[in-house]
Each structure stands twice: as structure tokens, then as C-alpha cells.
Amino acid sequence: MLSRVIPNCSNLIAPLEEKISGMKSADKIIWSDMLREHFEFAQKSLSSRKAITLPKCSDQLWIVTDGSVTKRGIGATLYINRDGKVSLAGFFSAKLRKHQVLWLPCEIEALSIAASVKHFSPFIIQSKLQANVLTDSKPCVQGFEKLCRGEFSASPRVTSFLSVVSRYQVSVNHLSGRANIPSDFASRNAPVCTEPNCQVCCFISRTEDSVVRAVSIQDVLNDEFRLPFTTRSAWINIQSECPDLRRTHAHLKQGTRPSKKLTNIKDVKRYLNVASIAKDGLLVVRRCDPLAPPNELIIVPRSVRETVASYTSTCFIKDEKLGSL
């Protein structure tokens, strides 16, 4: 709750959380001068709290975003417009990974837009008015306009991140960098997250791994582009990128089964009931039909099912056209 009303709250308490991580409730804390200084500074920061207003469904939402390459952070500030008065509604910030520093600034800005829209999505979904995103990145604004026209941006990452915005029917507009002080501060002072199951970090990781490529159906029909779904080695690489299939492969190889107490790995348990490892290491389901040789059906990860379905439909169209000729 404090992170919603105190700017940079996570960064303030990060040293304290790092000190008590892995400790039990009965363990005593050894206070050092540095730790005591962090504690007192966090106490004083309580006076810097900001009053926020919970959005109503009739309020106009404004999300001001910013991304910082040098400080490796993204941030956003949510404002509402109620009866002609602008009020503060919340803050958001997250730390980027080291390799993301090599990204283009527009890609960092696009990721900031996608992550902030996802973070404030409960308010966006309930609002009766279209939410507006303000960014100081003109390439992101132009990329969003291209996406609305059905065109692709030059950067696959920008197209992928901005496609998240289109799900929530949000508009993206330009804002001068000089007027973007709160979000600029949040992106330059984002906290370091050490929680492995953090939803924000998981969303950033998933969004980073899946990017949109500008490939048309006509390119596939004309054999100008070949999708990597025709070789078993490509499927091994695709399966290795899925955490559920990696865990399934490890259980089958070691001859073990997950604990019954784990309830968040339903896909892993379902795969273990039918899957087996082929000679080349591919996870398959063996099927034996009467009067037919045995077949090995490749297990398709959830993340690429829609792409595979689209590719299969395209192949059917191609076969029908060749048959008509």
C-alpha cells in the first residue's frame, strides 16, 4: 500500500528487506550503523507521502510513462481527471535487466508503456472512458499510429510491446520531456527486485521473449520465408524455452515426479501423464493406431500454439492453391 502513495518506496526499503531475507521470525537482527541509517531514512520518508485518489469508472485516466537507459529503470504515474480537476492516483516503477541496457531508447520506452498499462489495467478495464498514455518518445507514438493502421514498426520489440496497449483500447500521445518529471524520477530510481515470482518482472520477461515479426501470409505462400516449425532440432529449441516443458523433461530424465502439494504446475503434471522423451531429446506423445505405424506427436508449448495454428492454416491454403493449379 505504501508504494502507491510514497514515490520510490521500494527503493527506500530495499536495504531493509535484503537484510531480513531468509531469516526466521525468531531470529535477531544485527543492527549496523549503515542499516540503522537506512531505517531512519525510511522513517523520515513517511512524511513525503502523497495523497492519492482512487479512480472511479467515470474518471478520465492519464498514464504518464518514462524509461531510463542509464539508470536501468522504467516508471509511470497515474492521474485522473474528475470534474475538471487533475488528481494523483498512483505510482509505478520497475528495474530492468543488465542486457536490456543495450536496447534502443525507444524500445525501453515501449516496454515502459506496456508494463505500466498492464500494471494499471484493473482501473483501465473498469473505466467508461478511453485511457490515455503520455510518453516523451515520438518513435513510440509513431509506432502506435502504425500499429493502428495495420503496419509494423521497424523494431520488433516496439511492435510487440505496443500490441499490449491495443488490447486495452488505450491511446498513446506525445508529451514533452520537461513536463514528465514524476515518471522521469521513478524510472531513474527504480528498485532492484529480488522476488523470483514478481508479476511485473515475469511480465517484462515474457514480453521480451515474444516479439512480433513482420511476416505476411503471402511471403509463406511464395516460399520467401520459412517458419522454424519443420525440423525437430527447431522444436527442441522451442521446447527448451518453455519452463513447464523443461521441468517435465527433467522429471522424465531423472525418473521423478513433483510433489502433490504443488498446485501451480498443472501443465507439468498433465505433460508427465502422456509425454515421453524421443531418441533426439524431443518431448513427444507416442500414438499407436490400428493398422498404422506408430507416430510421435510433438508437444507444442502454450506460447507458440497460436502461431503454429496460423502456420498450419496457411499451409492448408497453399496446398489448396497448388491442387487447383
C-alpha positions in Angstrom: 0.0 0.0 0.0 2.9 2.4 0.8 4.3 2.0 -2.7 1.1 3.7 -4.1 1.5 6.8 -2.0 5.3 7.2 -1.5 7.4 7.7 -4.6 10.3 5.3 -4.8 9.1 3.4 -1.8 10.6 0.0 -2.8 14.0 1.6 -3.3 13.8 3.0 0.3 13.0 -0.3 2.0 15.2 -2.5 -0.3 18.2 -2.5 2.1 16.0 -3.5 5.0 14.3 -6.3 3.1 17.7 -7.5 1.8 18.9 -7.7 5.4 16.0 -9.8 6.7 15.6 -12.0 3.6 15.9 -15.7 4.5 15.6 -15.0 8.3 13.0 -16.6 10.5 10.7 -14.6 12.8 12.6 -15.7 15.9 16.0 -14.6 14.5 17.5 -11.4 15.9 18.6 -8.6 13.6 22.1 -7.3 14.0 22.0 -3.6 13.5 24.9 -1.8 11.9 25.4 1.9 11.5 24.6 1.7 7.8 21.4 -0.4 8.4 20.3 2.0 11.2 20.8 4.9 8.8 18.6 3.2 6.1 15.9 2.6 8.7 15.8 6.2 10.0 15.8 7.5 6.4 12.9 5.2 5.6 11.0 6.5 8.7 11.6 10.1 7.6 10.3 9.3 4.2 6.9 8.6 5.6 6.4 12.3 5.8 6.8 12.5 2.0 3.6 10.5 1.4 1.3 11.7 -1.4 -2.4 11.8 -1.2 -3.9 9.6 -4.0 -7.4 9.4 -5.3 -8.9 6.1 -6.2 -10.2 6.2 -9.7 -13.9 5.9 -10.5 -15.4 4.3 -13.6 -16.4 7.8 -14.8 -12.9 9.4 -14.4 -10.6 10.1 -17.3 -7.3 8.2 -16.8 -3.9 9.6 -17.8 -0.8 7.4 -17.6 2.5 9.3 -17.9 5.4 6.9 -18.6 9.1 7.2 -18.9 12.1 4.8 -19.3 15.8 5.4 -18.4 18.6 3.5 -20.2 21.4 4.9 -18.0 19.6 4.1 -14.7 18.1 0.8 -16.0 14.6 1.6 -14.9 11.0 2.3 -16.1 8.4 4.3 -14.3 4.9 5.7 -14.6 2.4 8.0 -12.8 -1.3 7.6 -13.0 -3.5 10.7 -12.9 -7.3 11.1 -13.1 -9.4 13.9 -14.3 -12.6 14.3 -12.2 -14.9 17.3 -12.7 -12.1 19.2 -14.5 -9.6 18.7 -11.6 -6.5 16.6 -12.1 -5.6 14.3 -9.1 -2.8 11.8 -8.4 -3.9 8.2 -8.5 -0.7 6.1 -8.1 3.0 5.4 -8.9 4.7 2.5 -10.7 8.4 1.7 -11.2 10.5 -1.4 -12.1 14.1 -2.3 -12.6 15.4 -3.6 -15.9 17.9 -6.3 -16.5 21.5 -5.7 -17.4 21.2 -6.9 -21.0 18.3 -4.5 -21.6 20.7 -1.5 -21.4 21.8 -2.4 -24.9 18.3 -1.8 -26.2 17.4 1.3 -28.2 15.8 4.1 -26.1 12.5 3.7 -28.0 12.4 0.0 -27.1 12.8 0.9 -23.4 10.1 3.5 -23.7 7.8 1.0 -25.4 8.4 -1.5 -22.6 7.6 1.2 -20.0 4.3 1.8 -21.8 3.4 -1.9 -21.9 4.4 -2.6 -18.3 2.6 0.5 -16.9 -0.6 -0.3 -18.9 -0.5 -3.8 -17.6 0.1 -2.6 -14.0 -2.9 -0.1 -14.1 -5.1 -2.5 -16.2 -7.7 -3.0 -13.4 -8.5 0.7 -13.5 -8.4 0.8 -17.3 -10.8 -2.1 -17.7 -13.4 -0.6 -15.3 -13.2 2.9 -16.8 -16.0 4.0 -19.1 -13.7 6.4 -20.9 -10.7 5.6 -23.1 -7.4 5.9 -21.1 -4.6 8.0 -22.5 -0.9 7.2 -22.3 1.5 10.2 -22.5 5.2 9.5 -23.4 8.1 11.7 -24.4 9.2 9.2 -27.1 8.0 10.2 -30.5 9.1 6.9 -32.1 6.7 5.1 -29.8 3.8 7.4 -30.7 4.6 6.9 -34.4 4.9 3.1 -33.9 1.5 3.0 -32.2 0.0 5.0 -35.1 1.5 2.5 -37.5 0.0 -0.4 -35.5 -3.4 1.2 -35.7 -3.1 1.3 -39.5 -2.1 -2.4 -39.5 1.6 -1.7 -40.2 4.7 -2.9 -38.4 7.3 -0.8 -36.7 11.0 -1.1 -37.7 11.7 -2.6 -34.3 10.0 -5.9 -33.5 10.2 -5.1 -29.8 8.4 -1.8 -30.2 5.6 -3.5 -32.1 5.4 -6.3 -29.6 5.2 -4.0 -26.5 2.8 -1.6 -28.1 0.5 -4.5 -29.1 -0.2 -4.9 -25.4 -1.7 -1.4 -25.4 -4.1 -2.2 -28.2 -5.7 -4.9 -26.0 -7.0 -2.3 -23.6 -8.1 0.2 -26.2 -5.7 2.8 -24.9 -4.5 5.8 -26.9 -0.8 6.9 -27.0 0.1 10.6 -27.3 3.3 12.6 -27.1 4.3 14.7 -24.0 7.3 17.0 -23.7 10.1 15.5 -21.6 10.3 18.7 -19.5 6.8 18.1 -18.2 7.4 14.5 -17.3 9.2 15.0 -14.0 7.4 12.4 -11.7 7.7 9.5 -14.1 11.2 10.5 -15.1 12.2 10.3 -11.4 10.6 6.9 -11.0 12.4 5.4 -14.0 15.8 6.8 -12.7 15.2 5.5 -9.2 13.6 2.1 -9.8 14.1 -0.5 -7.1 16.0 -3.8 -7.5 13.6 -6.7 -7.4 14.8 -9.9 -5.8 11.5 -11.7 -5.7 11.6 -14.6 -8.2 7.8 -14.7 -8.6 7.3 -11.0 -9.1 4.4 -10.5 -11.6 5.9 -7.3 -13.0 9.3 -8.9 -13.7 7.6 -12.0 -15.1 5.5 -9.9 -17.5 8.6 -8.0 -18.6 10.5 -11.3 -19.2 7.6 -12.8 -21.2 7.0 -9.7 -23.2 10.7 -9.5 -24.0 10.9 -13.1 -25.3 7.9 -12.8 -27.6 8.3 -10.2 -30.3 6.3 -9.5 -33.4 7.9 -10.2 -36.7 6.7 -8.6 -39.9 5.9 -11.8 -42.0 2.9 -11.9 -44.3 0.9 -14.9 -45.4 1.9 -14.2 -49.0 5.6 -14.5 -48.0 5.0 -18.0 -46.7 2.9 -19.0 -49.8 5.6 -17.7 -52.1 8.3 -19.7 -50.1 10.1 -16.3 -49.4 10.1 -17.0 -45.7 10.3 -20.4 -43.9 9.0 -20.7 -40.4 11.0 -22.8 -38.0 8.4 -25.5 -37.5 9.6 -28.1 -39.9 12.7 -29.5 -38.2 12.9 -31.5 -35.0 16.0 -29.5 -33.9 14.0 -26.3 -34.1 11.3 -27.9 -31.9 13.9 -28.9 -29.3 15.0 -25.3 -29.0 11.3 -24.1 -28.8 10.6 -26.6 -26.1 13.7 -25.6 -24.1 12.4 -22.0 -23.9 9.2 -23.3 -22.1 9.8 -23.6 -18.3 7.0 -26.2 -17.9 8.5 -28.4 -20.6 12.0 -28.0 -19.2 10.7 -29.2 -15.9 8.8 -32.1 -17.5 12.0 -33.1 -19.4 14.0 -33.1 -16.1 11.4 -35.3 -14.3 11.3 -37.8 -17.1 15.0 -38.0 -17.4 15.6 -38.4 -13.7 12.5 -40.7 -13.2 11.0 -38.4 -10.5 7.6 -36.8 -10.0 6.7 -33.4 -8.5 5.2 -33.1 -5.0 1.5 -33.5 -4.7 1.5 -30.3 -2.5 2.4 -28.2 -5.6 -0.8 -26.8 -7.1 0.6 -24.3 -9.5 2.2 -26.8 -12.0 -0.9 -28.3 -13.6 0.6 -28.3 -17.1 3.7 -30.1 -15.8 1.6 -32.9 -14.2 -0.5 -33.1 -17.3 2.5 -33.5 -19.6 4.0 -36.2 -17.3 0.9 -38.3 -17.8 1.3 -38.6 -21.6 4.8 -37.3 -22.6 8.0 -39.3 -23.3 11.5 -38.4 -24.5 12.4 -39.3 -28.0 15.8 -40.5 -29.0 16.9 -37.0 -30.0 15.6 -35.5 -26.7 12.3 -34.1 -28.1 9.3 -34.3 -25.9 6.6 -36.3 -27.7 3.4 -38.2 -27.2 3.5 -41.7 -28.8 0.4 -42.8 -30.5 -0.3 -46.2 -32.0 -3.4 -46.5 -34.2 -4.6 -49.9 -35.5 -3.2 -51.0 -38.9 -0.8 -48.0 -38.9 2.8 -47.4 -37.9 3.4 -45.7 -34.5 3.6 -41.9 -34.6 5.4 -39.3 -32.4 3.3 -36.2 -31.8 5.4 -33.2 -30.8 4.2 -31.3 -27.7 3.6 -27.7 -28.6 4.2 -25.1 -25.8 1.4 -22.7 -25.0 3.4 -19.7 -26.0 3.5 -20.7 -29.7 0.2 -22.5 -30.1 -1.5 -19.6 -31.9 1.5 -19.2 -34.2 1.5 -22.9 -35.1 -2.2 -22.8 -35.7 -1.8 -19.8 -38.1 1.1 -21.5 -39.9 -0.9 -24.8 -40.3 -3.9 -22.8 -41.7 -1.5 -21.1 -44.2 -0.1 -24.5 -45.3 -3.7 -25.7 -46.0 -4.3 -22.6 -48.1 -1.1 -23.2 -50.0 -2.0 -26.9 -50.6 -5.4 -26.0 -51.9 -4.0 -23.4 -54.3 -1.5 -25.9 -55.7 -4.2 -28.5 -56.0 -6.4 -26.1 -58.0 -3.5 -25.4 -60.4 
